[in-house]
Amino acid sequence: MELKNNKKVIRSWAFFDWANSAYNLVITSTIFPAYYTIITTTKEHGDQVTFFGRTFTNTALSNYALSIAYLIMVILLPILSSMADYRGNKKLFMKLFTYMGGLACIGLYFFKLETLEIGIICFAIAAMGYVGGVMFNNSYLPEIATPDQQDRVSAKGYAFGYIGSVLLQLVCFVFVLKPELFGITDLSFPPRLSFLLVGLWWIGFAQISFKRLPAGSPNYKAINKNVIHNGFQELIKVWKQLKHMKFLKKFLLAFFFYSMGVQTIMLAAAGFGEKTLQLGTAKLIAVILIIQLVAIAGAVLMSNFAKKIGNIKVLIFVVIIWIAACFCAYFISNEYQFYGLAAIVGLIMGGIQSLSRSTYSKYLPADTPDTASFFSFYDVTEKMAIVIGLFSFAFIEEATGSMRNSIIALASFFVIGLVFLLLLKKIEPKLAKADSHS
């Protein structure tokens, strides 16, 4: 069966986004942040919590946990991608991370204030499962789509992700907002049930992808069996190759800096809305749903614009909007301003993620056998950005007592990313062909 541009294969690949995006929406963006902030804010201790004997600001603790989870994945992904390239079994690793993440979400069903340590650990493991699964799924993109189709296919994956996550979110929404309809009296039960449903949804729908995607192509000659050492050697090898691909090298620098801002805002926005503006669970869920729906249009819109004016010009435009959004967030003081800002963020959120992935993919060397290694490098770049972004966000909040100051710091990351994009714009047209055949 021909893999490239095969509609059934592409659809099954996109269903992986459908499956795991429920985690992104419910756990990182809506119900978990609201539930976590509520149960860890008490009259006696305020927003301070004790984690294994040490006191933290509650939202800073969750951000620290995420940054550590991503740091672990930064270390593991090169090793695992090397193993996947050698054995040609990257689908096996997709399954491993899917089950790990899904089961961790199921474990969050037992999360209450008295089980804070277990809850934070499950929260971190779920993030690791999500990160690992996404990396191996991303590495399929150049295998299933030709360069001219990769913007469209990447956008389709994000669109599937947003639609699937919204559908499950609506189900959870009913339980959280109308527990009396089901005779529920324990108000902690609906959010914990939502975490359980995310795990089942994630594992269940991922089976569609597992059924049709190929296992991978073995590359025994290129990689020796010393996978731990060789995993990092593969990153070095990719970096050396990138030195001869000026476009991709500069793009990754831009991507690194603006990803610090994008990913941190996505992970911390719900905590900001709940803690700083006291939106409440219902309003927070409604806002994030709006973001997801707008993001579907954003991913498709940015893909269409990229065809007309080029990927880099669109990314420059989007990053400028992100910078403006950071400064607006610093000054917002009521829920209606938050709604307006959320709609703008939603529009650019899907676009910048989808376009970044496809820009990297379409300029990879043609017929590269070790795509998992190249996408491991891409994901390591993104995850290191998240580690730095989340850690700085949490550190500044604890040091200054305000998330608003953390948001302003993120704007500086976007500015640096914008500078690299502007430099990149000059070489995109003349290096596009050369890089794609390096």
Secondary structure as the mmCIF struct_conf table of DSSP 4:
data_model
#
loop_
_struct_conf.conf_type_id
_struct_conf.id
_struct_conf.beg_label_comp_id
_struct_conf.beg_label_asym_id
_struct_conf.beg_label_seq_id
_struct_conf.end_label_comp_id
_struct_conf.end_label_asym_id
_struct_conf.end_label_seq_id
TURN_TY1_P TURN_TY1_P1 LYS A 4 ASN A 5
HELX_RH_AL_P HELX_RH_AL_P1 LYS A 7 ALA A 22
HELX_RH_PI_P HELX_RH_PI_P1 TYR A 23 SER A 29
BEND BEND1 THR A 30 THR A 30
HELX_RH_AL_P HELX_RH_AL_P2 ILE A 31 ILE A 39
TURN_TY1_P TURN_TY1_P2 THR A 40 THR A 40
STRN STRN1 THR A 42 THR A 42
TURN_TY1_P TURN_TY1_P3 LYS A 43 HIS A 45
STRN STRN2 GLY A 46 GLY A 46
TURN_TY1_P TURN_TY1_P4 ASP A 47 ASP A 47
STRN STRN3 GLN A 48 PHE A 51
TURN_TY1_P TURN_TY1_P5 PHE A 52 GLY A 53
STRN STRN4 ARG A 54 THR A 57
HELX_RH_AL_P HELX_RH_AL_P3 ASN A 58 ARG A 87
TURN_TY1_P TURN_TY1_P6 GLY A 88 GLY A 88
HELX_RH_AL_P HELX_RH_AL_P4 LYS A 90 GLY A 107
HELX_RH_3T_P HELX_RH_3T_P1 LEU A 108 PHE A 110
HELX_RH_3T_P HELX_RH_3T_P2 LEU A 113 THR A 115
HELX_RH_AL_P HELX_RH_AL_P5 LEU A 116 ASN A 138
TURN_TY1_P TURN_TY1_P7 SER A 139 TYR A 140
HELX_RH_AL_P HELX_RH_AL_P6 LEU A 141 ILE A 144
BEND BEND2 ALA A 145 ALA A 145
HELX_RH_3T_P HELX_RH_3T_P3 PRO A 147 GLN A 149
HELX_RH_AL_P HELX_RH_AL_P7 GLN A 150 LEU A 177
HELX_RH_3T_P HELX_RH_3T_P4 PRO A 179 PHE A 182
TURN_TY1_P TURN_TY1_P8 GLY A 183 GLY A 183
TURN_TY1_P TURN_TY1_P9 LEU A 187 SER A 188
HELX_RH_AL_P HELX_RH_AL_P8 PHE A 189 ARG A 212
BEND BEND3 LEU A 213 LEU A 213
TURN_TY1_P TURN_TY1_P10 TYR A 220 ALA A 222
BEND BEND4 ILE A 223 ILE A 223
BEND BEND5 LYS A 225 LYS A 225
HELX_RH_AL_P HELX_RH_AL_P9 VAL A 227 LEU A 242
TURN_TY1_P TURN_TY1_P11 LYS A 243 HIS A 244
HELX_RH_AL_P HELX_RH_AL_P10 LYS A 246 LYS A 275
TURN_TY1_P TURN_TY1_P12 THR A 276 THR A 276
BEND BEND6 LEU A 277 LEU A 277
HELX_RH_AL_P HELX_RH_AL_P11 THR A 281 ILE A 309
HELX_RH_AL_P HELX_RH_AL_P12 ASN A 311 PHE A 331
BEND BEND7 ASN A 334 ASN A 334
HELX_RH_AL_P HELX_RH_AL_P13 GLU A 335 LYS A 362
TURN_TY1_P TURN_TY1_P13 TYR A 363 TYR A 363
BEND BEND8 LEU A 364 LEU A 364
HELX_LH_PP_P HELX_LH_PP_P1 PRO A 365 PRO A 365
TURN_TY1_P TURN_TY1_P14 ALA A 366 ASP A 367
TURN_TY1_P TURN_TY1_P15 PRO A 369 ASP A 370
HELX_RH_AL_P HELX_RH_AL_P14 THR A 371 THR A 400
BEND BEND9 GLY A 401 GLY A 401
HELX_RH_AL_P HELX_RH_AL_P15 MET A 403 LYS A 425
TURN_TY1_P TURN_TY1_P16 LYS A 426 ILE A 427
HELX_RH_AL_P HELX_RH_AL_P16 GLU A 428 SER A 436
TURN_TY1_P TURN_TY1_P17 HIS A 437 HIS A 437
#
